[in-house]
Each structure stands twice: as structure tokens, then as C-alpha cells.
């Protein structure tokens, strides 16, 4: 943004024909020249060396209005957009990236890679997670109008699972050695655990288990702390959490059937 403002100032001093909002007409081409320098490169010199250049541009539009020329020109060029949210930052949720506005056009290629290296279920988990976060945003609008007590048990379960995704998966502690970096395999296990709890919760609600009992399950504390699991023991630890989820839901369902 500062670079574009300087470009606008210089263009004005040179008395060039202004474009939208006073920016020069060649703003888009200059931005493209910068971003297109990124990618895999073959280094000059006698050695046969290759490397990669990653370009990350920080665009700060006035008032957060992404409809202004610099933001629009950037979005037309780049394939990844991380929308930073001041609301998340005020809530101390870091990284403060808005999951509903952000996107990556590299996702199809990455999904094929992760299907081969991590699990064929990777795309399904990602799609279900996105859908749940979108549904949470819609339910929150209802809650703000009429209160959470107006929601059914199924909707409240969705909100609880979405909260797990936000706080136990997306929120990161950069000062913790285990959470400052997370491997794709651990990310897959974390998502699978949360969504597994959600699916088991739906089955439990179907046989009459009250939502309050599901919300107070002891395993929820383990799910909340799974981001701090060390990479060296991740497989065994996540397997134990999965077993605890199954055992505790089985107990709740048996009690519900007995009470009937």
C-alpha cells in the first residue's frame, strides 16, 4: 500500500494521466511485475542450482475497504489471500486470519499432494470444516437476535464443534514449542478428532443423549489440549483420544437407553 501511494505521488509529480482514485494507469502492470518474480528459479553461475522466491505483499487499504484499486489489482494477480481481522486480534486470536474471507487457488493441487502423502480423506475433512465454520457464522446471527436457548441440540452441537475448530485448531500459541509448528499429519489427526467427536455427538443426540452431557464430557479437555501434543508421540496420543471419545459416547448412549 505504501509503495502504491508513493507511485501515485510520483505519477502526479510527473503530470502523468491519472487512473482510478489518482493512481497511475499502469498500477496493475507494475504490481504484476513485482509478484511475477516469485516462483522456482534457476540461479545464475557455474553451479546448477535451483531455488524458490516467495512474495508476500501487505495491503492495508484505508478503513479496510478492499474495493480500492490497490487491493483489487493485487487480488487479480495473486492466488492466495489472507484477510486479517481486527476483531480476531482484539479477541487475542492469533493468527488473526479471517477463515471466511481468505482463500487459496492452490488448494486443488495441494489436495492431490496431501491425498497421496497424508490421507485420501484430507479433502473431505477440509470441506466439512469450511462448511461448519460457515454454518457457525449463520447460527451466530440467529443467536444475536433471539439467544442461544432458541437453538436446538443439533445446532448447539455444531456451535460447540466449530468452537473447537476455532480455539483448539486454528488458534496458535507461537510461544509453545509443540504448537509453534504443526506438521500436516498432526493437522490431519486434529481435524479428524474434532469431526469424529462431532459425528459421534450427532449419533448420541439421535438416541436421546442431552446436549449438556455431551458438552461436559471429560474428553473435551483432551481435545482442547491436543495442539500441545508432541510430534514424537502424536500417533499413540491421538489414538488414545479417539478411544476415549468412543468409550465415553458409548457410556452416554447406554445410559440414555436405560433411562428410557
N, C-alpha and C positions, 0 to 999 in steps of 0.2 A: 504493500500500500504506500509506504513512504517513497519507494523508488518510483512508483507511478505518479505520485504527486510532484516529485522532482522533475519527472519527464514532462508533466503538464506545465510546470513553471518555465522550463527551458523552451518548450514549444511556444509558449506565449511571448517570451522574450525575443524569439526568432521571428515572431509575427507569422507563424505557420497557420494554416487553416484549421480551426478547432473542430473537434468532433463532439460527441455526446458529453455533456457536463464539462466542457472545456478541455477534455483530454485530446491528445492528437489523434488523427485518424489512423495512424499506424500503431496504436497501442496494442492491438491483438497480435500483430506480426512480431513486435518486439518481445512480448510475453512468450510467444511460441518459440522464438529463437533461444530464450533462456531455458524453458522447460525441455526442449528437444535435445539439449546437451546431455540429458540424463539417459542412462542405459548402459548396456555392456559395451566396453571399448577395448580396442587392441592398442596397447601402449606403443609409442614410438621408441626406436632404439634397436640395438642388435639382438636383444633377447626377445623371444616370442612370449610376451606377457599379455595377459588379459585382466581387466578389472571391471568394476561397476561404479557408476556415479548415480547417487540418489539425490533428487532435488525436492526439497520441502519448502513451499512458499507460504509465509504467514500473511494472510489477507485480513486486514482489520477495517472493514467498512464503517463509516460514521453511523452511529446508532444501531449497528448490527444489521443494516439494510443490505442484503446480498443481491438486490436488484440493480445496484450501481454498476458502472461499466467495468471496473477492475475485477470485481467478483464474477461477473458474467463472462468476461473474456477468459478468466482463469478456469472456470468450470467447463468451458467449451474445449479446453486444451487437455487438462489433467484427467486422469482416470480414477483418482481416489479423492474423496472429500471427507475431511474430519471436521465436523461442525462443533466448535467449542461452545459450551453452555455456561453462562454466568450463574444460572440458577443452580446447576450441579456444583459449581465451585463454591457458592455460598453455603451449600449443604455439606461441604467438605468431602464431596465425592470426586475422587481423582483416579484415573484421568477423567477430566470433565468433558468427555466427548458425548454428544447427543446421539444416541443409538437410533433414533427415529429419522434424523436428518442426514446422517452420514451414510456413505456408500462406497463401494469399490467395484469397478468394472473388471477387475482382475479375478473376481470371485469364481467364475466358471472354470478358469484354468487352475486356480488353487484347489478347487473342489476335486478335480480329477487327480491332482497330486496327492491330496490327503486321503482320497479313497484308496489309493494304492499303498501309501506309506503308513497310514493310521488305521482307518476302518472304512468299509463301504457305507457305513451308516452316518458318516460325517455330514453329508449334505442334508440329510433328513433332520439331524439334530439342530443344525444351523437354521433351517427353515422353520422348524417348530419353535425355536427360541425367538426368532424375529416375530412370528405370529403372536406369541404370547405377550411380548412387550408391547406390540401394537394394541392387543386386546386390553392390556392393563391401562393404557392411556385412555381408551374409550370408557372403561369402567370407572376410572378416576373422575371423569366428567360427571358421571351419574352420582358418584359418592359426594362430590362437591355440592350437588343440588339437593339430594334427598337423604344423604347419610349412608354409612356403610351397613347399617342394620336393615336397609331395604333390599340388600343383595341376598340372593340365595346361597346355599352352601357351595355349589359348584363355582359360582363367581368369586366367592371369598377364597376358595382353594386356588383359583387362578391368580388372584392378587398375591397370595402367600408365596406361590411358586415364582411369580415374577419378582417379588421382593428378594427371594433367594438369588435369582439371576443377577439382579442389580447389585446387591450388597455382598454376596458371597462369591460371585464370579467376575463381574465387570469392575467392581471397585478393587483397587490395588494398593498395597502398602509397600512403597518404594524403600522403606527402611528395614523391611524384613527380608532376610536372605532367601527364604523359600518362595516368597511372593513377588520379589522384585523381578524375577524371571520365571516364566512358566513355559514348559515345553508343550508342543502341540498334543502329545499323548496325554499329558496331565489335563490339559484343557478339555480334551475329549472325555476323559473319565469324570471330570467335574460336571460337565453338562449332562452326561449320561446319568449321573447320580441324581441330579436335581429333577430331570424329566422322569426318571424312574420313580422317584418319590411322588411326583405329580400324578402319574398314571395309576400307581397303587392307591393314591388318595381318592381318585375318581371311582375306582372299584370298591373302595371301602364305603364311600358315600352311598353307592348304589345298594348296599346291603343294610343301610341304616346306621352306620357309624357317624356320630355327631362331629361336626367340623371342629368344635373346641377340643375334642380328644385328639384329633389329627394334629392340630396346631401345637399341642403341648407334648408331642412325642419326644422322648429323650434323644432320639437320633437327630432331631433338628439341630441340636447343639453341635453334633459332629459334622453335619453338613455345613454349618456356619464357619467351622474352623478348618475345613478341608483345603482351603487355599494355602494354609501354612504347613501342609504335609510335605515332607522332604522328598525330593525326586527319587532318592535311593530306595525308599520303601513304599512308593506310591501304589504299586500293583496290589500288594498284600493289604495295605490300609484301605484302599477303595473297595476291595473285595469284602473286607470285614464290614464296612459301612453298608454295602449292598445287602449283606446277610442280615444286618441289624434292621434295615428297612423292611425286609421280607418278614422277619420274625415278629416285629412289633405290629405291623399291619395285620398279620395273621391272628395275633392275640386280640387285637381290637375287633376284628370281624367275628371271631368266635364268641367274644363277649356280647356283641350286638345280636347275634343269632340266638344265644342263650337267653338274653333278656326278652326277646320276642316270645 
